[in-house]
Amino acid sequence: MSTFMANNTIERKWYVIDAANKPLGKTAVAAANILRGKHRPEFTPHADCGEFVIIINASKAVLTGKKLEQKYYRRHSGYIGGLKEVQYKTLMATRPELAMELAVKGMLPHNTLGAKSLTRLKVYAGANHNQQAQSPIAVEVK
């Protein structure tokens, strides 16, 4: 029996995940697995065999525990005193799409494969999205 090796002829489907009243992390895990292609029987770790993911209602995602007050999104410009901190309470109120993208990005490989997979992620704060023509398949987060 030979091992299947995925190549570039893979057909990519579209999936939609509703993040309303679901934990941010569990939604991100579901999205990262689909983006990476781990749900497919022909998954190949070194090949890009993932699919497209649309996350809707990112503004209604839930952070459990005290993460809203205690967790910070930090970035640094590279200059002295260039640290910027944003509390997740503020981030979820102003830019919930960024919070979801950061969570998914952290769960993907930190190489060119992960960067390529991240381009197939579409995140929307509300319930409307622009990909109705692709007829996405609904995925339930457990």
C-alpha positions in Angstrom: 0.0 0.0 0.0 1.4 3.4 -1.0 1.1 6.7 0.9 -1.0 9.4 -0.7 0.9 12.6 -1.4 -1.3 15.7 -2.0 -0.4 18.0 -4.9 -1.7 21.2 -6.4 -4.7 19.6 -8.1 -6.7 19.5 -4.9 -10.3 21.0 -5.1 -10.9 23.5 -2.4 -14.3 23.9 -0.8 -15.6 26.9 1.2 -16.8 26.5 4.9 -18.6 29.0 7.1 -18.3 29.0 10.9 -20.7 31.0 13.1 -18.8 32.3 16.1 -21.8 33.7 17.9 -21.8 32.7 21.6 -18.9 30.3 21.1 -15.5 30.6 22.7 -13.0 32.5 20.6 -10.3 29.7 20.9 -12.6 26.8 20.0 -13.8 28.7 16.9 -10.2 29.4 16.0 -9.2 25.7 16.4 -12.0 24.7 14.0 -10.9 27.3 11.5 -7.2 26.4 11.7 -7.9 22.7 11.2 -9.9 23.4 8.0 -7.4 25.9 6.7 -4.6 23.4 7.2 -6.6 20.5 5.7 -6.5 18.2 8.8 -10.1 17.3 8.3 -9.3 15.6 5.0 -8.3 11.9 4.7 -5.6 12.9 2.2 -3.9 15.4 4.6 -0.2 15.9 3.9 1.8 17.9 6.5 4.2 19.4 4.1 1.7 20.3 1.4 -1.0 23.0 1.2 -4.2 20.9 1.1 -6.4 23.2 3.2 -9.6 24.9 2.2 -11.3 28.3 2.5 -13.0 29.4 5.8 -15.4 32.2 6.5 -16.0 33.2 10.1 -19.1 35.3 10.7 -20.3 37.0 13.9 -16.8 37.5 15.2 -18.0 40.4 17.4 -20.3 37.9 19.3 -17.5 35.5 20.1 -16.9 34.9 23.8 -13.7 35.0 25.9 -14.0 32.8 28.9 -12.7 33.6 32.4 -11.1 37.0 33.0 -9.4 37.2 29.6 -11.3 40.3 28.6 -9.6 42.3 31.4 -6.3 40.4 31.8 -5.3 39.5 28.2 -3.5 42.1 26.0 -2.6 42.2 22.3 1.0 43.5 22.2 3.0 44.7 19.2 6.3 46.5 19.0 7.6 48.9 16.3 11.2 47.9 16.9 12.2 51.3 18.3 12.8 52.2 21.9 9.6 52.7 23.7 7.6 51.3 20.7 5.5 48.8 22.6 1.8 49.1 22.0 -0.7 47.3 24.2 -4.4 46.9 23.6 -6.7 45.2 26.2 -8.9 42.4 24.6 -11.9 44.2 26.0 -11.1 47.2 23.8 -10.0 44.9 20.9 -13.2 42.9 20.9 -15.3 46.1 21.0 -13.4 47.9 18.2 -11.8 45.2 15.9 -13.2 41.7 16.6 -12.0 40.5 13.2 -8.4 41.2 14.2 -8.8 39.2 17.5 -10.1 36.2 15.6 -7.4 36.4 12.9 -4.7 36.6 15.6 -6.1 33.5 17.3 -6.2 31.5 14.1 -2.7 32.8 13.0 -1.2 31.5 16.3 -2.6 28.0 15.6 -1.2 27.7 12.1 2.5 26.8 11.3 4.8 29.7 11.5 6.3 29.3 8.0 5.3 30.0 4.4 2.7 27.2 4.6 0.9 28.9 7.5 1.1 32.3 5.8 -0.4 30.9 2.6 -3.2 29.2 4.6 -4.0 32.5 6.4 -4.8 34.1 3.0 -7.8 31.8 2.7 -9.4 33.0 5.9 -12.2 35.6 5.7 -13.5 37.1 9.0 -16.6 39.3 9.4 -17.8 41.0 12.5 -21.5 40.6 11.5 -23.7 37.9 10.1 -23.3 39.0 6.4 -20.5 37.9 4.1 -19.6 38.4 0.5 -19.0 34.8 -0.5 -22.6 33.5 -1.1 -21.6 32.7 -4.7 -19.2 30.0 -3.4 -22.1 28.3 -1.6 -20.1 27.6 1.7 -20.8 24.6 3.8 -21.8 25.3 7.4 -19.5 23.9 10.2 -20.7 23.5 13.8 -18.1 24.3 16.5 -18.3 21.8 19.3 
